[in-house]
Amino acid sequence: MESPFLSILALVAVVLLVVVTGGIGYLTLADWRDRRRQDEEKRTTRSATPKRR
């Protein structure tokens, strides 16, 4: 017979796994978005500055 403690423990483990996976996905997406924004700023800054001779 399955103990209620093991069922609760398994449920908590699954919930934590989902939360951690979601957090990693969010941080990865945020890093990608920030990098993309910085690259775009570099491109616009580089093309806006006059070239020296």
PyMOL commands that place a pseudoatom at each C-alpha (Angstrom):
pseudoatom trace, name=CA, resn=MET, resi=1, chain=A, elem=C, hetatm=0, pos=[0.000, 0.000, 0.000]
pseudoatom trace, name=CA, resn=GLU, resi=2, chain=A, elem=C, hetatm=0, pos=[1.294, 3.402, -0.958]
pseudoatom trace, name=CA, resn=SER, resi=3, chain=A, elem=C, hetatm=0, pos=[1.919, 5.828, 1.842]
pseudoatom trace, name=CA, resn=PRO, resi=4, chain=A, elem=C, hetatm=0, pos=[0.384, 9.334, 1.598]
pseudoatom trace, name=CA, resn=PHE, resi=5, chain=A, elem=C, hetatm=0, pos=[3.783, 10.772, 2.510]
pseudoatom trace, name=CA, resn=LEU, resi=6, chain=A, elem=C, hetatm=0, pos=[5.351, 9.324, -0.645]
pseudoatom trace, name=CA, resn=SER, resi=7, chain=A, elem=C, hetatm=0, pos=[2.528, 10.689, -2.790]
pseudoatom trace, name=CA, resn=ILE, resi=8, chain=A, elem=C, hetatm=0, pos=[2.949, 14.175, -1.356]
pseudoatom trace, name=CA, resn=LEU, resi=9, chain=A, elem=C, hetatm=0, pos=[6.720, 13.947, -1.744]
pseudoatom trace, name=CA, resn=ALA, resi=10, chain=A, elem=C, hetatm=0, pos=[6.377, 12.901, -5.393]
pseudoatom trace, name=CA, resn=LEU, resi=11, chain=A, elem=C, hetatm=0, pos=[3.945, 15.750, -6.064]
pseudoatom trace, name=CA, resn=VAL, resi=12, chain=A, elem=C, hetatm=0, pos=[6.303, 18.285, -4.459]
pseudoatom trace, name=CA, resn=ALA, resi=13, chain=A, elem=C, hetatm=0, pos=[9.191, 16.921, -6.540]
pseudoatom trace, name=CA, resn=VAL, resi=14, chain=A, elem=C, hetatm=0, pos=[7.200, 17.314, -9.779]
pseudoatom trace, name=CA, resn=VAL, resi=15, chain=A, elem=C, hetatm=0, pos=[6.109, 20.849, -8.862]
pseudoatom trace, name=CA, resn=LEU, resi=16, chain=A, elem=C, hetatm=0, pos=[9.683, 21.857, -8.038]
pseudoatom trace, name=CA, resn=LEU, resi=17, chain=A, elem=C, hetatm=0, pos=[10.913, 20.341, -11.298]
pseudoatom trace, name=CA, resn=VAL, resi=18, chain=A, elem=C, hetatm=0, pos=[8.370, 22.379, -13.260]
pseudoatom trace, name=CA, resn=VAL, resi=19, chain=A, elem=C, hetatm=0, pos=[9.240, 25.580, -11.364]
pseudoatom trace, name=CA, resn=VAL, resi=20, chain=A, elem=C, hetatm=0, pos=[12.991, 25.161, -11.854]
pseudoatom trace, name=CA, resn=THR, resi=21, chain=A, elem=C, hetatm=0, pos=[12.576, 24.293, -15.533]
pseudoatom trace, name=CA, resn=GLY, resi=22, chain=A, elem=C, hetatm=0, pos=[10.354, 27.332, -16.058]
pseudoatom trace, name=CA, resn=GLY, resi=23, chain=A, elem=C, hetatm=0, pos=[12.867, 29.556, -14.283]
pseudoatom trace, name=CA, resn=ILE, resi=24, chain=A, elem=C, hetatm=0, pos=[15.721, 28.321, -16.454]
pseudoatom trace, name=CA, resn=GLY, resi=25, chain=A, elem=C, hetatm=0, pos=[13.605, 28.898, -19.558]
pseudoatom trace, name=CA, resn=TYR, resi=26, chain=A, elem=C, hetatm=0, pos=[12.750, 32.428, -18.429]
pseudoatom trace, name=CA, resn=LEU, resi=27, chain=A, elem=C, hetatm=0, pos=[16.384, 33.309, -17.705]
pseudoatom trace, name=CA, resn=THR, resi=28, chain=A, elem=C, hetatm=0, pos=[17.489, 31.906, -21.057]
pseudoatom trace, name=CA, resn=LEU, resi=29, chain=A, elem=C, hetatm=0, pos=[14.842, 33.928, -22.889]
pseudoatom trace, name=CA, resn=ALA, resi=30, chain=A, elem=C, hetatm=0, pos=[15.721, 37.107, -20.976]
pseudoatom trace, name=CA, resn=ASP, resi=31, chain=A, elem=C, hetatm=0, pos=[19.436, 36.668, -21.722]
pseudoatom trace, name=CA, resn=TRP, resi=32, chain=A, elem=C, hetatm=0, pos=[18.731, 36.092, -25.427]
pseudoatom trace, name=CA, resn=ARG, resi=33, chain=A, elem=C, hetatm=0, pos=[16.496, 39.177, -25.575]
pseudoatom trace, name=CA, resn=ASP, resi=34, chain=A, elem=C, hetatm=0, pos=[19.079, 41.365, -23.781]
pseudoatom trace, name=CA, resn=ARG, resi=35, chain=A, elem=C, hetatm=0, pos=[21.886, 40.168, -26.047]
pseudoatom trace, name=CA, resn=ARG, resi=36, chain=A, elem=C, hetatm=0, pos=[19.785, 40.872, -29.116]
pseudoatom trace, name=CA, resn=ARG, resi=37, chain=A, elem=C, hetatm=0, pos=[18.992, 44.380, -27.840]
pseudoatom trace, name=CA, resn=GLN, resi=38, chain=A, elem=C, hetatm=0, pos=[22.669, 45.103, -27.093]
pseudoatom trace, name=CA, resn=ASP, resi=39, chain=A, elem=C, hetatm=0, pos=[23.725, 43.921, -30.549]
pseudoatom trace, name=CA, resn=GLU, resi=40, chain=A, elem=C, hetatm=0, pos=[21.115, 46.190, -32.116]
pseudoatom trace, name=CA, resn=GLU, resi=41, chain=A, elem=C, hetatm=0, pos=[22.355, 49.157, -30.047]
pseudoatom trace, name=CA, resn=LYS, resi=42, chain=A, elem=C, hetatm=0, pos=[25.948, 48.461, -31.124]
pseudoatom trace, name=CA, resn=ARG, resi=43, chain=A, elem=C, hetatm=0, pos=[24.899, 48.388, -34.774]
pseudoatom trace, name=CA, resn=THR, resi=44, chain=A, elem=C, hetatm=0, pos=[22.978, 51.658, -34.576]
pseudoatom trace, name=CA, resn=THR, resi=45, chain=A, elem=C, hetatm=0, pos=[25.735, 53.373, -32.561]
pseudoatom trace, name=CA, resn=ARG, resi=46, chain=A, elem=C, hetatm=0, pos=[28.431, 52.172, -34.950]
pseudoatom trace, name=CA, resn=SER, resi=47, chain=A, elem=C, hetatm=0, pos=[26.572, 53.409, -38.024]
pseudoatom trace, name=CA, resn=ALA, resi=48, chain=A, elem=C, hetatm=0, pos=[25.683, 56.766, -36.407]
pseudoatom trace, name=CA, resn=THR, resi=49, chain=A, elem=C, hetatm=0, pos=[29.240, 57.739, -35.434]
pseudoatom trace, name=CA, resn=PRO, resi=50, chain=A, elem=C, hetatm=0, pos=[31.361, 59.429, -38.115]
pseudoatom trace, name=CA, resn=LYS, resi=51, chain=A, elem=C, hetatm=0, pos=[34.423, 57.563, -39.355]
pseudoatom trace, name=CA, resn=ARG, resi=52, chain=A, elem=C, hetatm=0, pos=[37.851, 59.024, -38.570]
pseudoatom trace, name=CA, resn=ARG, resi=53, chain=A, elem=C, hetatm=0, pos=[40.550, 59.347, -41.182]
for i in range(1, 53): cmd.bond("trace and resi %d" % i, "trace and resi %d" % (i + 1))
show_as sticks, trace
zoom trace
